[in-house]
Amino acid sequence: MTFEVWAPRARRVRLALDGAVHPMTSVAGGWWAPAADPGLVPDGTRYGYLLDDDEQALPDPRSRRQPDGVHGLSATFDAAAHTWGDRGWTGRQLAGATIYEMHVGTFTPEGTLDAAADRLDHLVGLGVGFVELMPVNAFNGVHNWGYDGVLWSAVHEPYGGPAAYQRFVDACHQAGIGVIQDVVHNHLGPSGNYLPRFGPYLKDGRNTWGDLVNLDGEGSVEVRRYIIDSALMWLRDHHVDGLRLDAVHALSDDSDVHLLEELAVEVAALSAHQNRPLTLIAESDLNDTRLVTPREGGGYGLDAQWSDDFHHAVHVALTGETDGYYADFAPLGALAKVLDRGFFHDGTFSSFRDRDHGRPVDTEHMPAWRLVVCAQNHDQVGNRARGDRTAEHLDEGRLLCAALLTLCSPFTPMLFQGEEWAASTPFAFFTSHPEPELARATAEGRLAEFERMGWDPDEVPDPQDPATFARSRLDWDEADEGRHARVLAGYRRLAALRRELPGITDPRFGTARADEASRQLTLERGALAVHVNLGGDAWEVGSGEVLFSTARPGDPAFVAAEVVVPPGNGVLVRR
């Protein structure tokens, strides 16, 4: 390790290394380097930087490990020390795969990466192609969703740190599962962000979550390099297979080449060098497929993007909730349009935004797998007042209708941890800010937000209460019991059908239609058809081979002269 650091705002920089202080010399471009070679430094050695006349050393902006938290010294980490067992792993393409979104801290009772690795057999049984980890980079406190991170290349120590992260990725690959890491480049957390002391990492203006990252102003060349180097680090040094890029619509970048396109170019180069697929997925609120249009076609060249419209349409159809941004999705035809065209808002008026929103999807040329869809995710569950899941409100039939629509659509399906067994545990918003003022502001802000949305403030748990986090841990013991076991059997059956039937993973868009009066929906995909009956009467859909029925999810396939779909249920039929 060279211990060089970019600190153009400092007049003097000293390296604090293993209890000693070493002078540093200014070099070109605002960089500083040790005045003398510190020699070989053992792995795990504490170090930091003293800026100007500071008496307290600050952590390295490019830190790989923060054993004492984000306010403490960094520690050296030898990424090459791990002996990888995944030499036979050649990667996995996103097309045809199922993603499983996981929060490390609540996935198991232990809340560690090693404990999560012990549960991979469960994911294999679900046919999971990729685990998508919510952010694991270093944040202040112990418990957090991860979006308050401040050191983008360090793995949160209570999860096990970077060595445990490498063990987890290695175990996933040996189980045949790829890893997608959720990364946040649009803002920094409220505690432990020392980057502005070093250089112009931020610029004027704010988005929903904090100050804007400087992607296009003075000094932005190094800031962009900082982001891209961190992204490449996950893919190269930790063998990660893809990145989920948080809220790219909040990236403020007026450069000639947008950061996303620059990132796509460099990731493609690394993919070519390593000879394995590397995937970039954008979380975007824009409903604009320019993000995933190849660069030669004038796009940014990312691989896939989220379609929240799918979630909204499925949620409204099954629950009947039409508050807030759900209002426009009240007709069953909204779900049919999403299944048929990818987005509901594709240039149409959005009442929630009070303006036209989105652009049409070129369904003739774009493969449907470029859209990642779900019936649940951390945002849609966790940003409810109590963090309540749909399992609390829906019966087995409707829960499995959500699974049927998600796993048999032409899109890339994503499951949220515990969804597959109708987990009774919530997934609430939780934090553990050590600073009393920040803790109070977070709790009060959460209450104010939900009061504006019309939620009962008495239902909103205190995000700082340790019990809020504890209640959000999955209860694995319930997965083999009662309705949980029956729902899990349905998910496993659908996963098996995805592996068995090429028609399900066919990337071509299908044809969907809805009958508003009877509340019945059909999605046709070649010889396969999904029929969902949300009305009050039984529905005869003709003859065919019933491959899956939400009413009897564990049954094998059978041929029927007249297939009848009971109210509140759905079937997958081969005609």
C-alpha positions, 0 to 999 in steps of 0.5 A: 500500500502506498498511502497516497491521498488526494487532499487538495484542500489541505496545506499540510498532510501527515500520515498517522501509521501504527502510532507514529506520524510521518510527513507527506509531500505534495505531488501533482493534482492535489495528491500527497505521498509519504516523504519516505517509504514506510516499508512493509506494513502488516495487514490490519495496521491502523492508519489515518491522515492529519490535515493541516494542524489537526491533532485527530487523524481522519480515516482514509477516503479510500479505506477498505476497512474501519475496525473502529467505526467510521470516526476511527482510524482505517486499517490496511487490508490485503485483498489478495490474501484470500484463497479463492475457491471459485476458480470454476466460476465463469459468471452468470448473465442477468437474462433468465436469472432471479434476484434475491434482495438481502439485508445482511443484518436482518437475514439471519439472527446473527446478522453477519455475512458468514451466517448468511453464507450458511443459508445459501442452500435455501436460495439454491432451492429457490432457483436464485441466480443472484443475491443482491446485498443492500449496501454493506459499506461503512456507516456510523452505528451498528444497525442501518439499512446501509444508505447512510454510508460514508466510506464507499469501499469499506465493508461494515465491520459488524457484518464481518468486514472485508474478509468475511465479504470475500468469504461470502462471495466465494461461498455464493459462487461455489453454490452457483449464485452470483452476487450483486452489490447495492452501491450508493453514489448519489449522497453521503450519510450524515455522520462520519463524512470527512470527505469535504475536509480532503477535497471538493467531493460535494457541490452546491445543492441537495437531493432528497437525501443530502448534499450533491456529489460533485460530478461536474464541477471543479475537481470532479475528475478526481471525484468521478475517479474515486467513484469508479475505482470503488465500483471496480474494487467490488468487481475485481478484488471481491469478485462481485458479479454486478452492481445495483446503482442506487437512485441514479436519477439523483446523480447531478451530472452535466458533463459531456459524458455522464458518470453512468456511461463512463462507469459502463465503459470501464466495467465493460473493459474489466468484464472483457479482461476477466472474461465473465459477465459484469452487470450494472443495474440502475434504480431509476425513477425516470421510466427512461430506457435510454439508461439501458440502451447500448452506447452504440444506440445512443444510450448509457450502456447499463444492463438493466433498470428497475421498473417500479411501475410493475410493483405498484400495479401488482400491489394495487391489483392485489391489495386495493390500496390506492393512496399516494403514488398508487392512485394511477394504478387503480384500474386492472388495465394498469397491470396489463399495460405494464406487463404488455409495455414495461412501464405504465407511465411512458409519457402519460400524466402522473397524478402523484408528480402532477406532470407527464412522466416517462418514455415508451419502451421499444418492445420490438427491440429491447429484451424484457429482461432489462427491466427488473421487477418485484412484488416486494422490496426493501423500499416498498415494505420498509417505507410503510409506517410499520414496515408491514409486508403484504403477507399481513394483509393478503391470503395465500392465493393472492400472495401466490398470485404476486409470485406467479406474476413476478416469476412468470413475467418476461422481466427479470424477477426480484424477491425480497428476503422472506417474501418466499414464505410469507414472513410474518416479521416486518421490515421497518426503517431502523437506524442506530445513530450514536449522536443524540441530536441526529437520532432525535432528528431522524425519529422526528423526521420520520414521524413528520414524513408519515403524518404528511402522508396521512399515516397514524403517527402512533403506528410509526416505530422509533427507528432508533429503538433497538426493538425496531431492528430486532423485530425486522429479523427474519424468523426462520423457524416459521418457514416450515409451518402452516401457510408459510410452508405452503407459500414456500412450496409455491415459490419453489414450484415456480422456480422449478418451472422457470428452470424447466420451461424456456417460455418463461424466461423468453425475453420477448414481451408477451401480450396482456389484457384485462377485463375491468368488470370481472377483474380478470387478467391474462398474460399470453407468452407463446404457448403459455398463459397466466390467468389471474382472477381477482373478481368474485366469480369462478373463471373458466379459461378453456382447456390446457395443461395446468402447470401451476395453480395458486389454489393448490401450489404443491400439486403436479401438472395436470390436463383439464378439459376446462380450467377453472380459476377460483376467485382470488387465484391464478394459474399458469397454463400450457395450451 
